């Protein structure tokens, strides 16, 4: 059985990506950290459209949990393999750098950057023998442009972009592609507290994006038709920054 693993799949962009992967015919592994209600809602939405999947609860910032939960799933489900990995889970803890606490730096780097390494390395071990795979990393406008108050978040996402480009070259011969999608301002809980009217004036499209618009981009990069695209960053930002 061919599966798609989406980290941070219970809400926002992650939920939209899970639904998109199910529509593409994948058995969807919905990762979540703590909000079981939202995770169950995502799984219910997948099943409502005729798809199927399962919930995988682990903290992507905890390498031991990743090994215990995801590693155990891979070992015990020998008739299945993860063909698509979408590294979507992430957090923000914004502050000006002069006032940023150690924990704000550490938490954001672990959740956004370290998780990429530990989850991807584990999944790659089963992708490589299949000689096929799609890895899509959800990064950010912050990782391309840098945004004030987000030195931690910008550093983490820029790190994932660099890793995307490097890993793409390592695994291209195994027919595994590694790409990134960089959303701008998308209507999710990640932009709570932002004055929408003021920011919209800066966006050429004059609106915020929808999670489903990011999910469509992820779906394309995860498709067989995108086989000759790797090491790329696709911006989904309404023309704000490219």
C-alpha positions in Angstrom: 0.0 0.0 0.0 1.3 3.4 -1.0 1.2 6.0 1.8 1.7 9.7 2.2 2.9 11.0 5.6 2.0 14.6 6.4 3.5 16.1 9.6 1.4 18.6 11.4 -1.5 17.3 9.4 -4.4 18.2 11.8 -5.0 21.8 10.9 -4.4 24.6 8.4 -2.1 23.8 5.4 -1.4 20.3 6.8 -5.1 19.4 6.8 -5.5 20.6 3.3 -2.5 18.7 2.2 -3.8 15.5 3.8 -7.1 15.8 2.0 -5.2 16.5 -1.3 -3.1 13.4 -0.8 -6.2 11.3 -0.2 -7.7 12.6 -3.4 -4.6 11.5 -5.2 -5.2 7.9 -4.0 -2.8 7.7 -1.1 -3.4 6.2 2.3 -2.7 9.2 4.5 -0.7 9.1 7.7 -1.8 12.2 9.6 0.8 13.2 12.1 -0.2 15.4 15.0 1.3 16.4 18.4 -1.5 16.9 20.9 -4.8 18.0 19.4 -6.5 14.7 18.8 -9.9 16.3 18.1 -8.5 18.2 15.1 -6.6 15.2 13.9 -9.7 13.1 14.0 -11.6 15.8 12.1 -8.9 15.6 9.4 -9.2 11.8 9.2 -13.0 12.1 9.0 -12.7 14.6 6.1 -10.4 12.1 4.3 -12.9 9.3 4.8 -15.8 11.5 3.8 -14.3 11.8 0.3 -13.7 8.1 0.0 -10.1 8.0 1.1 -8.5 6.3 4.1 -5.7 6.8 6.5 -4.5 6.7 10.1 -3.3 9.0 12.9 0.3 9.0 14.0 0.8 11.0 17.2 4.4 12.2 17.9 6.2 15.4 18.5 8.4 16.2 15.5 10.8 18.0 17.7 11.5 14.9 19.7 13.8 12.5 17.9 13.0 9.6 20.3 9.3 9.9 19.7 9.9 10.0 16.0 11.9 6.7 16.2 9.5 5.1 18.6 6.2 5.9 16.8 7.1 6.4 13.1 10.0 3.9 13.2 7.7 1.3 14.8 5.0 2.0 12.1 7.5 1.5 9.3 8.8 -1.7 10.9 5.4 -3.3 11.6 3.7 -2.3 8.3 5.9 -4.3 6.0 3.3 -4.4 3.2 3.1 -0.6 3.1 5.7 2.1 2.4 5.7 5.9 2.5 5.9 7.1 -1.1 5.3 10.8 -0.3 6.6 12.7 2.7 5.3 16.2 3.4 7.3 18.0 6.1 4.7 20.5 7.2 4.8 20.8 11.0 6.1 24.0 12.3 5.8 26.7 15.0 6.5 30.4 15.4 7.7 32.1 18.5 8.3 35.7 17.3 10.4 38.2 19.1 13.1 40.8 18.2 16.4 39.1 18.4 17.7 41.4 21.2 14.8 40.2 23.4 14.6 36.6 22.1 15.0 34.0 24.8 17.0 30.8 24.4 13.9 28.7 24.5 12.3 30.6 21.7 15.3 30.0 19.5 15.7 26.3 20.5 12.0 25.5 20.2 11.6 26.9 16.7 14.8 25.4 15.4 13.9 22.0 16.8 10.4 21.9 15.5 11.1 23.5 12.1 14.6 22.3 11.2 15.7 19.4 13.3 12.4 17.6 12.6 13.2 17.7 8.9 16.4 15.8 9.5 15.0 13.1 11.8 11.8 12.4 10.0 13.2 12.5 6.5 16.2 10.4 7.4 14.0 7.7 8.8 11.6 7.7 5.8 14.4 7.8 3.3 15.6 4.4 4.5 12.4 2.8 3.2 12.2 5.1 0.1 15.6 4.2 -1.2 15.0 0.5 -1.8 11.8 1.3 -3.7 13.8 3.7 -5.9 10.9 6.2 -5.9 9.7 8.9 -3.6 8.5 12.5 -3.3 9.6 14.7 -0.5 8.0 18.1 -0.2 9.0 20.6 2.5 6.7 23.4 3.5 8.9 26.3 4.2 8.0 30.0 4.2 8.3 33.5 2.7 10.4 34.1 5.9 13.0 31.6 4.8 13.5 33.4 1.5 13.1 37.0 2.4 13.6 37.1 6.1 11.1 39.0 8.3 11.9 41.2 11.3 10.9 39.5 14.6 11.4 36.1 13.1 15.2 35.5 13.1 14.6 32.1 14.6 11.8 31.1 12.2 13.6 32.6 9.2 16.8 30.8 10.1 15.0 27.5 10.5 13.1 27.8 7.2 16.2 29.0 5.3 18.0 25.9 6.7 15.3 23.6 5.3 15.6 25.3 1.9 19.3 24.7 1.9 18.8 21.1 3.0 16.2 20.6 0.3 18.6 21.6 -2.4 21.4 19.4 -1.0 19.3 16.3 -0.5 17.8 16.6 -3.9 21.2 16.1 -5.4 22.0 13.1 -3.2 18.9 11.1 -4.1 18.1 12.1 -7.7 19.5 8.9 -9.1 17.0 6.9 -7.0 14.1 8.7 -8.6 13.4 10.6 -5.4 12.6 14.3 -5.8 13.0 16.8 -3.0 11.3 20.2 -3.3 9.9 22.9 -1.2 6.8 25.1 -1.2 7.1 28.5 0.3 3.7 30.0 1.3 3.2 33.7 1.9 0.3 34.9 4.0 -2.2 32.0 4.1 -5.4 32.1 6.1 -4.5 29.8 9.0 -4.0 30.2 12.7 -0.3 30.9 12.0 -1.3 34.5 11.0 -3.5 35.2 14.0 -2.8 38.7 15.3 -1.8 40.1 12.0 -3.8 43.1 10.7 -5.1 41.6 7.5 -6.2 44.8 5.8 -2.8 46.4 6.1 -0.8 43.4 4.9 -3.2 42.8 2.0 -2.2 46.1 0.5 1.4 44.8 0.1 0.3 41.6 -1.7 -0.2 42.2 -5.5 -3.1 39.7 -5.5 -4.7 41.9 -2.7 -5.7 38.9 -0.6 -4.4 36.2 1.6 -4.1 32.7 0.2 -6.1 29.6 1.1 -4.6 26.4 2.5 -6.1 24.5 -0.4 -4.0 26.6 -2.8 -0.8 25.5 -1.1 -2.1 21.9 -1.1 -2.5 22.0 -4.9 1.1 23.1 -5.2 2.2 20.3 -2.9 0.1 17.8 -4.9 1.8 18.7 -8.1 5.3 18.3 -6.7 4.2 15.0 -5.2 2.9 13.7 -8.5 4.6 11.4 -11.0 4.4 14.2 -13.6 6.9 16.3 -11.5 9.6 13.7 -11.9 12.1 16.1 -13.5 11.6 18.8 -10.9 13.8 18.6 -7.9 15.7 20.9 -5.6 13.3 23.7 -6.3 11.3 26.2 -4.1 7.9 27.1 -5.4 6.5 30.3 -3.9 2.7 30.5 -3.2 2.4 34.1 -2.1 0.2 36.1 -4.4 3.2 37.8 -6.0 4.4 39.3 -2.7 8.0 38.1 -3.0 9.7 35.7 -5.5 
